[in-house]
Amino acid sequence: MFSIVLLRFEEGSREAYHSHAFNSVSWILKGRLVEHHLDGGIQEHKLGIRPIVTKRDTFHKVVSSGSTWVLSFRGPWYDTWQEYVDGEFITLKHGRKAT
């Protein structure tokens, strides 16, 4: 159905842009994130009542300024999602295994 997770992002980011296997609604509890979209858009997220809505097809990478805590409500998981690495889209399934 859905899951509730408490996430801790450390300074920096993973190199890969990625989509998700789920839709989510999240709130920053402490810290700050900068979301870089594959299409070049940038959004800053910080503590507040306004949620961060991440759709399954959102291609982004998230950069944390220091340690950031996020409360996230995730919808049902689909079987696959994608990463964009070195100019190539890779489809992943559970366990981060390439299909």
LOLODO-837424 format. One record per atom (N, C-alpha, C): atom name; z, x, y. Coordinates in pm, whole numbers. Layout:
  atome      up    east   north
     CA       Z       X       Y
...
# end
This chain:
  atome      up    east   north
      N       0      82    -119
     CA       0       0       0
      C       0      87     126
      N     113     156     150
     CA     120     247     264
      C     232     347     238
      N     240     450     319
     CA     347     548     307
      C     398     583     446
      N     520     629     450
     CA     583     675     574
      C     619     821     552
      N     575     908     642
     CA     603    1051     628
      C     654    1109     758
      N     740    1208     745
     CA     787    1287     858
      C     720    1423     845
      N     637    1458     942
     CA     558    1581     937
      C     611    1683    1037
      N     608    1810     996
     CA     641    1918    1088
      C     519    2008    1098
      N     466    2021    1217
     CA     355    2111    1246
      C     414    2236    1310
      N     375    2352    1262
     CA     419    2478    1322
      C     313    2526    1422
      N     347    2626    1498
     CA     257    2682    1600
      C     118    2707    1542
      N      15    2662    1613
     CA    -122    2689    1572
      C    -186    2576    1496
      N    -289    2611    1416
     CA    -369    2511    1347
      C    -435    2572    1224
      N    -477    2485    1134
     CA    -568    2528    1027
      C    -704    2545    1090
      N    -788    2628    1031
     CA    -921    2654    1087
      C   -1017    2537    1069
      N   -1002    2461     961
     CA   -1100    2358     927
      C   -1078    2229    1005
      N   -1190    2173    1053
     CA   -1187    2036    1100
      C   -1183    1949     975
      N   -1125    1830     984
     CA   -1112    1746     866
      C   -1105    1599     902
      N   -1140    1515     805
     CA   -1116    1371     817
      C    -992    1343     732
      N    -966    1218     702
     CA    -847    1182     623
      C    -885    1084     513
      N    -801    1076     413
     CA    -820     980     303
      C    -756     845     339
      N    -705     831     460
     CA    -630     713     501
      C    -643     694     652
      N    -613     575     699
     CA    -593     549     842
      C    -444     566     869
      N    -407     606     989
     CA    -265     624    1019
      C    -232     590    1164
      N    -105     560    1184
     CA     -48     541    1317
      C      74     630    1323
      N      82     716    1426
     CA     187     817    1432
      C     249     826    1571
      N     373     876    1575
     CA     442     900    1701
      C     502    1039    1698
      N     488    1111    1808
     CA     551    1242    1820
      C     698    1220    1855
      N     784    1282    1777
     CA     928    1273    1800
      C     979    1391    1882
      N     912    1505    1867
     CA     949    1625    1942
      C     830    1720    1941
      N     799    1778    2055
     CA     693    1876    2062
      C     566    1823    2127
      N     455    1893    2100
     CA     326    1858    2162
      C     213    1903    2070
      N     112    1818    2058
     CA      -8    1849    1980
      C    -131    1835    2068
      N    -229    1919    2043
     CA    -360    1904    2106
      C    -459    1881    1992
      N    -531    1770    2001
     CA    -626    1730    1898
      C    -767    1767    1944
      N    -834    1851    1866
     CA    -970    1894    1896
      C   -1064    1820    1801
      N   -1156    1742    1857
     CA   -1250    1664    1777
      C   -1377    1746    1753
      N   -1439    1721    1640
     CA   -1561    1792    1603
      C   -1671    1772    1708
      N   -1670    1657    1775
     CA   -1773    1630    1877
      C   -1742    1697    2011
      N   -1635    1775    2018
     CA   -1601    1849    2140
      C   -1491    1785    2224
      N   -1454    1661    2193
     CA   -1347    1594    2268
      C   -1211    1657    2241
      N   -1122    1648    2340
     CA    -986    1701    2327
      C    -888    1597    2377
      N    -779    1576    2302
     CA    -673    1485    2344
      C    -539    1555    2330
      N    -453    1537    2428
     CA    -318    1591    2421
      C    -223    1478    2383
      N    -130    1508    2293
     CA     -31    1410    2249
      C     109    1468    2267
      N     197    1386    2325
     CA     335    1430    2343
      C     428    1313    2321
      N     557    1339    2328
     CA     660    1238    2307
      C     634    1116    2393
      N     643     999    2334
     CA     622     875    2408
      C     610     756    2316
      N     602     638    2374
     CA     594     517    2292
      C     451     486    2249
      N     354     549    2311
     CA     213     525    2277
      C     179     595    2144
      N     131     520    2046
     CA     102     582    1916
      C     -28     661    1916
      N     -38     750    1819
     CA    -162     822    1791
      C    -228     748    1675
      N    -344     692    1697
     CA    -417     621    1591
      C    -524     716    1537
      N    -516     743    1409
     CA    -613     831    1343
      C    -685     749    1237
      N    -814     731    1258
     CA    -894     657    1160
      C    -946     754    1054
      N    -978     699     941
     CA   -1026     778     828
      C   -1144     867     865
      N   -1231     821     951
     CA   -1351     897     985
      C   -1334     988    1107
      N   -1211    1001    1158
     CA   -1184    1093    1269
      C   -1195    1236    1218
      N   -1287    1314    1276
     CA   -1300    1455    1238
      C   -1232    1538    1346
      N   -1123    1606    1309
     CA   -1046    1679    1409
      C    -972    1795    1345
      N    -914    1877    1431
     CA    -810    1970    1390
      C    -701    1958    1496
      N    -580    1979    1454
     CA    -465    1958    1541
      C    -396    2091    1564
      N    -371    2123    1691
     CA    -304    2247    1728
      C    -166    2213    1783
      N     -64    2273    1725
     CA      73    2249    1769
      C     118    2358    1866
      N     188    2317    1970
     CA     252    2412    2061
      C     396    2427    2014
      N     425    2534    1942
     CA     557    2550    1882
      C     570    2456    1763
      N     693    2415    1737
     CA     720    2323    1625
      C     713    2179    1677
      N     637    2094    1609
     CA     621    1955    1650
      C     654    1864    1532
      N     736    1761    1558
     CA     774    1664    1457
      C     704    1531    1483
      N     646    1472    1376
     CA     568    1351    1389
      C     610    1251    1280
      N     631    1126    1320
     CA     655    1017    1226
      C     523     944    1208
      N     478     931    1082
     CA     345     875    1057
      C     351     766     950
      N     281     657     978
     CA     263     547     884
      C     118     553     837
      N      99     573     707
     CA     -35     591     651
      C     -74     471     565
      N    -197     427     582
     CA    -248     317     501
      C    -286     364     362
      N    -349     276     285
     CA    -391     312     149
      C    -486     432     149
      N    -476     513      43
     CA    -559     631      29
      C    -691     596     -36
      N    -799     649      18
     CA    -930     641     -44
      C    -943     763    -136
      N   -1045     764    -220
     CA   -1059     871    -318
      C   -1101    1005    -258
      N   -1172    1004    -144
     CA   -1223    1129     -89
      C   -1206    1136      63
      N   -1216    1257     114
     CA   -1222    1285     257
      C   -1301    1414     272
      N   -1320    1461     395
     CA   -1404    1578     415
      C   -1339    1683     503
      N   -1384    1807     484
     CA   -1353    1917     574
      C   -1485    1974     624
      N   -1481    2032     742
     CA   -1598    2098     800
      C   -1561    2244     819
      N   -1621    2331     736
     CA   -1588    2473     735
      C   -1716    2554     743
      N   -1721    2648     836
     CA   -1837    2737     851
      C   -1969    2660     858
      N   -1970    2550     934
     CA   -2092    2473     954
      C   -2132    2385     837
      N   -2043    2367     740
     CA   -2075    2289     621
      C   -1968    2183     594
      N   -2012    2062     559
     CA   -1921    1955     520
      C   -1889    1969     371
      N   -1762    1962     338
     CA   -1716    1969     200
      C   -1639    1842     170
      N   -1675    1771      64
     CA   -1603    1651      24
      C   -1491    1689     -70
      N   -1371    1640     -41
     CA   -1253    1671    -120
      C   -1198    1545    -186
      N   -1125    1564    -294
     CA   -1055    1454    -359
      C    -910    1495    -377
      N    -830    1412    -438
     CA    -687    1439    -454
      C    -664    1581    -505
      N    -562    1645    -451
     CA    -535    1784    -486
      C    -619    1882    -408
      N    -692    1832    -307
     CA    -781    1913    -222
      C    -889    1983    -301
      N    -933    1921    -408
     CA   -1038    1978    -492
      C   -1174    1930    -443
      N   -1268    2023    -432
     CA   -1404    1988    -390
      C   -1472    1907    -500
      N   -1550    1806    -457
     CA   -1620    1725    -557
      C   -1755    1785    -588
# end
